[in-house]
Structure formats: C-alpha cells, structure tokens
C-alpha cells in the first residue's frame, strides 16, 4: 500500500520538522529566565543549541535575567545571516533567540528557513509591542509565521495592582508617546527607562508620580 494519499502529494511520514515557537510578554515577565531554563533543559537531553540575543540589558553578548542568571550568547547584529550562522556549525538542534523583537524581519524569515529546511527547533522570546503599544516588525512576523505563540503569564503588576500589559517609556520622569522605536534602557535605570503599566494607566499616561519621585531620589531603606 502506498505511503502517500491520492489527495496529497506529501509523504504520510515526512522527516521530522522543526518547530518555531514565540514566547512574548511585557518587560519583567521572565522571558530571559525562561530562555535560559529552556536552554538548560535541552542541553541536558544532549541536544546542541546556540543562544542568541540582541540588546541584552547587560549591554554585552550575554543573555541575563533580572533574577541573576546569565549565559554567554551570540550577539545578533542586523547583518548577521542566521542560516549561515547555523550552517557553519555542525549539528545544531535548536536555537534560543532572546530579544527576538529587535531582530530584522529578514532574520525572522531566516529562522523559518532553518525550521523548515534544516529541522532546527527555534524558541524565540521577546516583547510583542513597543512603548507606543505598536507591534515590533519582527514580533509581528513571528506572530504570522510561528507554529505556536505563547503569552507568558508570569505576573507583572502595574503600580495600581492591575495586571501589567504595556511597556511604557519614561524619559526624565514623563511617559513618552513618540520617539525612536528602540531606545535601550532598563526597568530600573536613569534618564530613559521602562515601566510596565496596566492598559488603563498606559492609556491615561499615569506612571504614579510618587513612585517616580522615589526613583529619582532613592533613599536607603
Ligand atoms: Zn495601573
């Protein structure tokens, strides 16, 4: 009996395909922690992987998480061809792509090429939307192409106690509505930093002045 159906030109048992998964959530929700955990789990199974990042909070070619974990990583600049990167190495089983929202759209296409052409599993982590609440182009492409999209449900709270959903950019104590899409700051820091707000307070622009004042003149506690 034939392995192929008359209705389909594809074999009944194609070789194993890779999977493209995208995990997204606001800042502080634990994306990098999960990326590092996933790398650890796959490595323990004897699988060979590469860890990639772009604009990590550490400022270097590392994936670092706010709870203190860290790992050396390959820094993805705009000119890096991810297919060439993987093909130059032997037997890459999976990629951990942290901060994938900052990759180029072409690089997201390259990730899909690796999944479909080479059977590489790709686990991408990143923000979905920027400080204007608009989707990053790379994140949009991941939504369009990924086999699975997961919203991370680690609890991040707005100052009011509601669920934090939006990434607000704060410049000199005021919430910014316009500006470059990518300005690297952190959720604790100086002139430009980011706050996670609920939708209500993101839309009203209320970042909690008392909280900001404490940030600008920290007192030992
Ligand atoms: Zn709120």
Boltz pocket constraint, residues with backbone or C-beta under 6 A from the ligand:
constraints:
  - pocket:
      binder: B
      contacts: [[A, 158], [A, 159], [A, 160], [A, 161], [A, 162], [A, 197], [A, 198], [A, 199], [A, 200], [A, 201], [A, 202]]
      max_distance: 6.0
